[in-house]
Amino acid sequence: MRIPIFALALLLGWPALAGAQLAEPGNAAVRAWQEAAASFDQAGSATCPEPAGPEAVERAREAFRDLVLRWQAARTWLVGPGVPADLASRVWFWPDPHGSAGRQIARSLSSGKPEGIAASGFGMAEEVLFGGTGEPEQGGCRLLRAVGDAQAELADAVAAEFTATRLSDNDRRRLLLISMRDSLDRISQEKIARPLGLDIDTARGQRAEAWRSGLSLPAIQASLAAVEAVYLAPDGVAARLAAQDDGPALDTMIRAQFGRVQAALAAIDLPLDQAVSDPAARPKVEALLTEVQQLRLLVVERLAPAIGISLGFNALDGD
């Protein structure tokens, strides 16, 4: 018999309610990613036997789009000892500055079977569904099936371990605040600055995440929404900030900055891989980068000290 969370809190003591409030949004995001992985697994398998009909291919594409965005939403919440250190690479080997993922995918397309970690991730599925002529190549359904199986199994294992991991509220807040910082670094440095380049001559749109499937900007939006959701989680970071003497004023600044980031994102009216090289659209991408960087500064230089949390080292620092 399932006991309602309110009744369970009464049985175990009020602190349990606070812990459940802080953990549940992350658990829900991870479950949604897990469900999307299962749906993609089914949709990819339905493209076999070959040749797949256009309806089956489109269902697989829609399932892929949903899975990518659900992963973006879950990633910021995935903190703690139950999360594998190499999870992101196993989901999508990106960015790929040395071309190793591209070589693994090319070999896999040639052989018809996955070769390497990248060939079991999103990059392989995107290439099959959206690369080349826009139709899956011969043998594509077998590769999609392999990706779907691998991703569904991975999401199941991670979700089970993550939801079973118990953290104190203080530890969860600290890890989530670090994840906010790291997510904003990924958005600014990898998702925006990398394809943007130093100027229009060095812009490289095909460095953008998920450019083949047209998901570069939606992926940024999903990531930013996750960062904001982490900040606003019940009994989370914003609640801790509100308890400080000068907290409400800083909270107002942070919420306003989230709004400016979203407005800058909404102003970009071309796909990111095109916008970075378009004279009219590029300044809008630069404005988005500036607003994300400003939000990151608020998190690192104002928010973390205000609630007494040390963020420590970030792997992207200095890159």
Sine and cosine of phi, psi and omega as CSV:
sin_phi,cos_phi,sin_psi,cos_psi,sin_omega,cos_omega
0.00,0.00,0.75,-0.67,0.03,-1.00
-0.99,0.11,0.77,-0.64,0.02,-1.00
-0.99,-0.12,0.80,-0.60,0.04,-1.00
-0.81,0.59,0.56,-0.83,-0.11,-0.99
-0.87,0.49,-0.57,0.82,0.00,-1.00
-0.91,0.42,-0.70,0.72,0.02,-1.00
-0.91,0.41,-0.61,0.79,0.03,-1.00
-0.89,0.45,-0.63,0.77,0.03,-1.00
-0.89,0.46,-0.61,0.79,0.04,-1.00
-0.91,0.42,-0.60,0.80,-0.01,-1.00
-0.94,0.34,-0.63,0.78,-0.12,-0.99
-0.99,-0.13,-0.23,0.97,-0.04,-1.00
0.93,-0.38,0.53,-0.85,-0.09,-1.00
-0.85,0.53,-0.55,0.83,0.02,-1.00
-0.83,0.56,-0.49,0.87,0.00,-1.00
-0.89,0.45,-0.56,0.83,0.01,-1.00
-0.90,0.43,-0.67,0.74,0.03,-1.00
-0.88,0.48,-0.71,0.70,0.01,-1.00
-0.88,0.48,-0.66,0.75,0.02,-1.00
-0.90,0.43,-0.64,0.77,0.02,-1.00
-0.87,0.49,-0.68,0.74,-0.05,-1.00
-0.96,0.29,-0.56,0.83,-0.06,-1.00
-0.99,0.11,-0.51,0.86,-0.20,-0.98
-0.90,0.44,-0.65,0.76,0.03,-1.00
-0.86,0.51,-0.62,0.79,0.06,-1.00
-0.92,0.38,-0.68,0.74,0.04,-1.00
-0.87,0.49,-0.64,0.77,0.00,-1.00
-0.91,0.41,-0.67,0.75,0.02,-1.00
-0.90,0.43,-0.63,0.78,0.01,-1.00
-0.94,0.35,-0.63,0.77,0.05,-1.00
-0.90,0.44,-0.62,0.78,0.02,-1.00
-0.90,0.43,-0.64,0.77,0.09,-1.00
-0.89,0.46,-0.70,0.72,0.01,-1.00
-0.87,0.50,-0.70,0.71,0.01,-1.00
-0.91,0.41,-0.62,0.78,0.03,-1.00
-0.91,0.41,-0.60,0.80,0.04,-1.00
-0.90,0.43,-0.65,0.76,0.04,-1.00
-0.91,0.42,-0.64,0.77,0.02,-1.00
-0.92,0.40,-0.63,0.77,0.04,-1.00
-0.92,0.40,-0.62,0.78,0.04,-1.00
-0.84,0.54,-0.71,0.70,0.01,-1.00
-0.92,0.40,-0.69,0.73,-0.04,-1.00
-0.92,0.39,-0.63,0.77,0.03,-1.00
-0.91,0.42,-0.66,0.75,0.01,-1.00
-0.90,0.43,-0.49,0.87,-0.03,-1.00
-0.95,0.30,-0.15,0.99,0.07,-1.00
-0.99,0.15,-0.08,1.00,0.11,-0.99
-0.98,-0.19,0.50,-0.87,-0.05,1.00
-0.97,0.25,0.35,-0.94,-0.01,-1.00
-0.99,0.13,0.42,-0.91,-0.10,0.99
-0.97,0.23,0.62,-0.78,-0.02,-1.00
-0.97,0.23,0.57,-0.82,0.08,-1.00
-0.96,0.29,0.34,-0.94,-0.04,-1.00
-0.88,0.47,-0.53,0.85,0.01,-1.00
-0.92,0.40,-0.67,0.74,0.01,-1.00
-0.91,0.42,-0.64,0.77,0.01,-1.00
-0.90,0.43,-0.69,0.72,-0.02,-1.00
-0.91,0.41,-0.60,0.80,0.06,-1.00
-0.90,0.45,-0.62,0.78,0.03,-1.00
-0.92,0.40,-0.62,0.78,0.03,-1.00
-0.91,0.42,-0.69,0.73,0.01,-1.00
-0.90,0.43,-0.64,0.77,0.04,-1.00
-0.91,0.42,-0.59,0.81,0.05,-1.00
-0.91,0.42,-0.72,0.69,0.01,-1.00
-0.84,0.54,-0.71,0.70,0.00,-1.00
-0.90,0.44,-0.66,0.75,-0.01,-1.00
-0.90,0.44,-0.69,0.73,0.01,-1.00
-0.85,0.52,-0.72,0.69,-0.05,-1.00
-0.95,0.31,-0.57,0.82,0.07,-1.00
-0.91,0.41,-0.60,0.80,0.06,-1.00
-0.90,0.43,-0.70,0.72,0.03,-1.00
-0.84,0.54,-0.66,0.75,-0.03,-1.00
-0.93,0.37,-0.60,0.80,-0.06,-1.00
-0.98,0.22,-0.51,0.86,-0.20,-0.98
-0.85,0.53,-0.66,0.75,-0.03,-1.00
-0.91,0.41,-0.47,0.88,0.00,-1.00
-0.99,0.15,-0.33,0.94,-0.14,-0.99
-0.98,0.18,1.00,0.04,-0.02,-1.00
-0.78,-0.63,0.35,-0.94,0.09,-1.00
0.95,-0.30,0.10,-0.99,-0.10,-0.99
-0.92,0.38,-0.27,0.96,0.00,-1.00
-0.99,0.11,0.01,1.00,-0.06,-1.00
-0.97,-0.23,0.87,-0.50,0.00,-1.00
-0.87,0.49,0.62,-0.78,-0.02,-1.00
-0.90,0.43,-0.48,0.88,-0.05,-1.00
-0.99,-0.16,0.32,0.95,-0.09,-1.00
-0.85,0.53,-0.75,0.66,-0.07,-1.00
-0.86,0.51,-0.65,0.76,0.01,-1.00
-0.92,0.39,-0.56,0.83,0.00,-1.00
-0.96,0.27,-0.46,0.89,0.06,-1.00
-0.98,0.18,-0.79,0.61,0.00,-1.00
-0.51,-0.86,0.93,-0.37,0.02,-1.00
-0.97,0.25,0.99,0.15,-0.05,-1.00
-0.46,-0.89,0.62,-0.79,-0.01,1.00
-0.94,0.34,0.27,-0.96,-0.11,-0.99
-0.81,-0.58,0.92,0.40,-0.13,-0.99
-0.90,0.43,-0.42,0.91,-0.04,-1.00
-0.98,-0.21,-0.01,1.00,0.07,-1.00
0.98,0.22,0.17,0.99,-0.06,-1.00
-0.92,0.39,-0.63,0.78,0.03,-1.00
-0.91,0.42,-0.67,0.74,0.03,-1.00
-0.87,0.49,-0.63,0.78,0.01,-1.00
-0.93,0.36,-0.64,0.77,0.04,-1.00
-0.89,0.45,-0.67,0.75,0.00,-1.00
-0.92,0.40,-0.67,0.74,0.02,-1.00
-0.88,0.47,-0.68,0.73,0.03,-1.00
-0.90,0.44,-0.62,0.78,-0.02,-1.00
-0.93,0.38,-0.65,0.76,0.06,-1.00
-0.89,0.46,-0.59,0.81,0.00,-1.00
-0.95,0.31,-0.65,0.76,-0.07,-1.00
-1.00,0.03,-0.36,0.93,-0.04,-1.00
0.99,0.13,0.16,0.99,0.04,-1.00
-0.63,-0.78,0.51,-0.86,-0.07,-1.00
-0.89,0.45,0.72,-0.69,0.05,-1.00
-0.75,-0.67,0.99,-0.15,0.02,-1.00
0.97,-0.26,0.27,-0.96,-0.08,-1.00
-0.89,0.45,-0.59,0.81,-0.04,-1.00
-0.91,0.41,-0.47,0.88,-0.05,-1.00
-0.97,0.23,-0.09,1.00,0.07,-1.00
-0.95,-0.32,0.22,0.98,-0.07,-1.00
-0.88,-0.48,-0.16,-0.99,-0.07,-1.00
-0.87,0.50,-0.57,0.82,-0.03,-1.00
-0.86,0.50,-0.63,0.78,0.04,-1.00
-0.91,0.42,-0.72,0.69,-0.01,-1.00
-0.90,0.44,-0.65,0.76,0.01,-1.00
-0.90,0.43,-0.65,0.76,0.01,-1.00
-0.89,0.45,-0.69,0.72,-0.01,-1.00
-0.91,0.41,-0.69,0.73,-0.12,-0.99
-1.00,0.10,-0.49,0.87,-0.13,-0.99
-0.80,-0.59,-0.12,0.99,-0.04,-1.00
-1.00,0.08,0.13,-0.99,0.11,-0.99
0.86,0.50,-0.83,-0.55,-0.06,-1.00
-0.98,0.19,-0.11,0.99,-0.07,-1.00
1.00,-0.04,-0.11,0.99,0.08,-1.00
-0.90,-0.43,0.57,-0.82,0.00,-1.00
-0.83,0.55,0.71,-0.70,0.05,-1.00
-0.95,0.32,0.23,-0.97,0.07,-1.00
-0.84,0.54,0.74,-0.67,-0.05,-1.00
1.00,0.06,-0.04,1.00,-0.05,-1.00
-0.88,0.47,-0.58,0.81,-0.04,-1.00
-0.90,0.43,-0.57,0.82,0.02,-1.00
-0.93,0.38,-0.61,0.80,0.05,-1.00
-0.94,0.35,-0.64,0.77,0.05,-1.00
-0.89,0.45,-0.65,0.76,0.03,-1.00
-0.88,0.47,-0.66,0.75,0.01,-1.00
-0.91,0.42,-0.68,0.74,0.04,-1.00
-0.90,0.44,-0.73,0.69,-0.02,-1.00
-0.86,0.50,-0.71,0.70,0.03,-1.00
-0.87,0.50,-0.73,0.69,-0.05,-1.00
-0.90,0.43,-0.68,0.73,-0.06,-1.00
-0.95,0.30,-0.61,0.79,0.04,-1.00
-0.91,0.41,-0.67,0.74,0.03,-1.00
-0.90,0.43,-0.67,0.74,0.01,-1.00
-0.90,0.44,-0.74,0.67,-0.02,-1.00
-0.89,0.46,-0.64,0.77,0.03,-1.00
-0.87,0.49,-0.73,0.69,-0.05,-1.00
-0.91,0.41,-0.70,0.72,-0.03,-1.00
-0.93,0.38,-0.68,0.73,-0.01,-1.00
-0.88,0.47,-0.67,0.74,0.00,-1.00
-0.89,0.46,-0.71,0.71,-0.02,-1.00
-0.94,0.35,-0.65,0.76,-0.05,-1.00
-0.91,0.42,-0.74,0.67,-0.05,-1.00
-0.95,0.32,-0.35,0.94,0.03,-1.00
-1.00,0.07,-0.27,0.96,-0.04,-1.00
-0.97,0.26,0.77,-0.64,0.00,-1.00
-0.97,-0.26,0.81,-0.58,0.04,-1.00
-0.82,-0.57,0.51,-0.86,0.14,-0.99
-0.93,0.36,0.38,-0.93,0.03,-1.00
-0.85,0.52,-0.66,0.75,-0.02,-1.00
-0.90,0.44,-0.68,0.73,0.03,-1.00
-0.90,0.43,-0.64,0.76,-0.01,-1.00
-0.91,0.41,-0.68,0.73,0.04,-1.00
-0.86,0.50,-0.71,0.71,-0.02,-1.00
-0.88,0.47,-0.73,0.68,-0.01,-1.00
-0.91,0.41,-0.60,0.80,0.01,-1.00
-0.94,0.33,-0.58,0.82,0.05,-1.00
-0.92,0.39,-0.65,0.76,0.09,-1.00
-0.88,0.48,-0.66,0.75,0.01,-1.00
-0.91,0.41,-0.59,0.81,0.10,-0.99
-0.85,0.53,-0.75,0.66,0.03,-1.00
-0.86,0.52,-0.74,0.67,-0.04,-1.00
-0.91,0.42,-0.62,0.79,0.02,-1.00
-0.90,0.43,-0.68,0.74,0.03,-1.00
-0.91,0.42,-0.57,0.82,0.08,-1.00
-0.91,0.42,-0.69,0.72,0.03,-1.00
-0.88,0.48,-0.68,0.73,-0.02,-1.00
-0.88,0.47,-0.73,0.68,-0.08,-1.00
-0.96,0.28,-0.75,0.66,-0.13,-0.99
-0.98,0.17,-0.67,0.74,-0.11,-0.99
-0.99,-0.12,-0.74,0.68,-0.11,-0.99
-0.98,0.21,-0.50,0.86,-0.06,-1.00
-0.93,-0.36,-0.86,0.51,-0.13,-0.99
-0.90,0.44,-0.57,0.82,-0.06,-1.00
-0.89,0.45,-0.79,0.61,0.08,-1.00
-0.95,0.32,-0.44,0.90,-0.04,-1.00
-0.91,0.40,-0.62,0.78,-0.06,-1.00
0.94,0.34,-0.03,-1.00,-0.01,-1.00
-0.97,0.23,-0.50,0.87,0.03,-1.00
-0.43,-0.90,-0.01,-1.00,-0.09,-1.00
-0.90,0.43,-0.44,0.90,0.01,-1.00
-0.97,0.26,-0.42,0.91,0.00,-1.00
-0.98,-0.22,0.10,1.00,0.04,-1.00
-0.91,0.41,0.65,-0.76,0.02,-1.00
-0.69,-0.73,1.00,-0.04,-0.07,-1.00
-0.87,0.50,-0.50,0.87,-0.04,-1.00
-0.98,0.21,0.01,1.00,0.18,-0.98
-0.99,0.11,-0.16,0.99,-0.02,-1.00
-0.94,0.34,0.58,-0.82,0.06,-1.00
-0.90,0.43,0.71,-0.71,0.13,-0.99
0.84,0.54,0.57,0.82,-0.03,-1.00
-0.94,0.34,-0.53,0.85,-0.02,-1.00
-0.89,0.46,-0.64,0.77,-0.04,-1.00
-1.00,0.01,0.04,1.00,0.02,-1.00
0.95,0.32,0.41,0.91,-0.10,-0.99
-0.96,-0.27,0.16,0.99,-0.08,-1.00
-0.85,0.53,-0.79,0.62,0.00,-1.00
-0.95,0.30,-0.68,0.73,0.10,-1.00
-0.85,0.53,-0.57,0.82,0.03,-1.00
-0.92,0.40,-0.64,0.77,0.07,-1.00
-0.89,0.45,-0.69,0.72,0.01,-1.00
-0.87,0.49,-0.69,0.72,0.01,-1.00
-0.90,0.43,-0.62,0.78,0.03,-1.00
-0.91,0.42,-0.70,0.71,0.01,-1.00
-0.90,0.43,-0.64,0.76,0.03,-1.00
-0.89,0.47,-0.60,0.80,0.03,-1.00
-0.92,0.39,-0.65,0.76,0.03,-1.00
-0.88,0.47,-0.68,0.73,0.01,-1.00
-0.92,0.40,-0.64,0.77,0.02,-1.00
-0.90,0.44,-0.63,0.78,0.06,-1.00
-0.89,0.46,-0.69,0.72,0.00,-1.00
-0.87,0.49,-0.65,0.76,-0.12,-0.99
-1.00,-0.03,0.04,1.00,-0.07,-1.00
-0.82,0.57,0.63,-0.77,0.02,-1.00
-0.82,0.58,0.74,-0.68,0.00,-1.00
0.87,0.49,0.44,0.90,-0.05,-1.00
-0.98,-0.21,-0.60,-0.80,-0.13,-0.99
-0.91,0.41,-0.74,0.68,-0.02,-1.00
-0.89,0.46,-0.62,0.79,0.02,-1.00
-0.90,0.43,-0.65,0.76,0.05,-1.00
-0.91,0.42,-0.64,0.77,0.03,-1.00
-0.89,0.45,-0.65,0.76,-0.04,-1.00
-0.88,0.48,-0.40,0.92,-0.01,-1.00
-0.99,0.17,-0.17,0.99,0.00,-1.00
-1.00,0.08,0.37,-0.93,-0.08,-1.00
-0.85,0.53,-0.75,0.66,-0.02,-1.00
-0.99,-0.16,0.25,0.97,-0.08,-1.00
-0.88,0.47,-0.73,0.69,-0.05,-1.00
-0.84,0.54,-0.62,0.79,0.00,-1.00
-0.92,0.40,-0.69,0.73,0.02,-1.00
-0.92,0.39,-0.62,0.78,0.05,-1.00
-0.86,0.51,-0.67,0.74,0.05,-1.00
-0.88,0.48,-0.67,0.75,0.03,-1.00
-0.89,0.46,-0.68,0.73,-0.04,-1.00
-0.92,0.39,-0.70,0.72,0.02,-1.00
-0.89,0.46,-0.65,0.76,0.03,-1.00
-0.90,0.43,-0.60,0.80,0.01,-1.00
-0.93,0.36,-0.61,0.79,0.12,-0.99
-0.84,0.55,-0.66,0.75,0.02,-1.00
-0.90,0.44,-0.64,0.77,0.02,-1.00
-0.92,0.39,-0.61,0.79,0.05,-1.00
-0.88,0.47,-0.73,0.68,-0.01,-1.00
-0.90,0.43,-0.61,0.80,0.04,-1.00
-0.91,0.41,-0.66,0.76,0.03,-1.00
-0.90,0.43,-0.63,0.78,0.03,-1.00
-0.91,0.42,-0.69,0.73,-0.03,-1.00
-0.91,0.41,-0.39,0.92,-0.03,-1.00
-0.97,0.26,-0.30,0.95,-0.02,-1.00
-0.98,0.18,0.89,-0.45,-0.14,-0.99
-0.93,-0.36,0.28,0.96,0.13,-0.99
-0.79,-0.61,0.41,-0.91,0.17,-0.99
-0.82,0.57,0.56,-0.83,-0.11,-0.99
-0.84,0.54,-0.64,0.76,-0.04,-1.00
-0.90,0.43,-0.40,0.92,0.08,-1.00
-1.00,-0.02,-0.61,0.79,-0.10,-1.00
-0.88,0.47,-0.57,0.82,-0.08,-1.00
-0.92,0.40,-0.38,0.93,-0.02,-1.00
-0.95,-0.32,0.07,1.00,-0.01,-1.00
-0.99,-0.11,0.83,-0.56,-0.08,-1.00
-0.85,0.53,-0.53,0.85,-0.02,-1.00
-0.99,0.12,-0.57,0.82,-0.07,-1.00
-1.00,0.04,-0.45,0.89,-0.08,-1.00
-0.84,0.55,-0.69,0.73,0.02,-1.00
-0.86,0.52,-0.47,0.88,0.04,-1.00
-0.94,0.33,-0.58,0.81,0.06,-1.00
-0.93,0.37,-0.66,0.76,0.05,-1.00
-0.88,0.47,-0.62,0.79,0.03,-1.00
-0.91,0.42,-0.64,0.77,0.05,-1.00
-0.88,0.47,-0.70,0.72,0.01,-1.00
-0.86,0.52,-0.69,0.72,0.01,-1.00
-0.88,0.48,-0.69,0.73,-0.03,-1.00
-0.92,0.38,-0.63,0.78,0.05,-1.00
-0.91,0.42,-0.67,0.74,0.02,-1.00
-0.89,0.46,-0.61,0.79,0.04,-1.00
-0.91,0.42,-0.63,0.77,0.06,-1.00
-0.90,0.44,-0.65,0.76,0.02,-1.00
-0.88,0.47,-0.66,0.75,0.03,-1.00
-0.89,0.46,-0.65,0.76,0.03,-1.00
-0.88,0.47,-0.66,0.75,-0.01,-1.00
-0.91,0.40,-0.72,0.69,-0.12,-0.99
-0.98,0.19,-0.71,0.71,-0.17,-0.99
-1.00,-0.06,-0.35,0.94,-0.03,-1.00
-0.89,-0.45,-0.78,0.63,-0.12,-0.99
-0.93,0.38,-0.79,0.61,-0.07,-1.00
-0.85,0.53,-0.76,0.65,0.03,-1.00
-0.89,0.45,-0.57,0.82,-0.06,-1.00
-0.89,0.46,-0.55,0.84,-0.01,-1.00
-0.96,-0.27,0.18,0.98,0.14,-0.99
0.95,0.32,0.59,0.81,0.01,-1.00
-0.90,-0.44,0.78,-0.63,0.08,-1.00
-1.00,0.00,0.80,-0.60,-0.07,-1.00
-0.99,0.11,-0.43,0.90,0.03,-1.00
0.94,0.33,-0.37,-0.93,-0.12,-0.99
-0.99,0.12,0.60,-0.80,0.09,-1.00
-0.89,-0.46,0.75,-0.66,-0.06,-1.00
-0.88,0.47,-0.37,0.93,-0.01,-1.00
-1.00,0.06,-0.18,0.98,0.00,-1.00
-0.85,0.53,0.78,-0.63,0.07,-1.00
1.00,0.08,-0.07,1.00,0.01,-1.00
-0.97,0.23,0.00,0.00,0.00,0.00
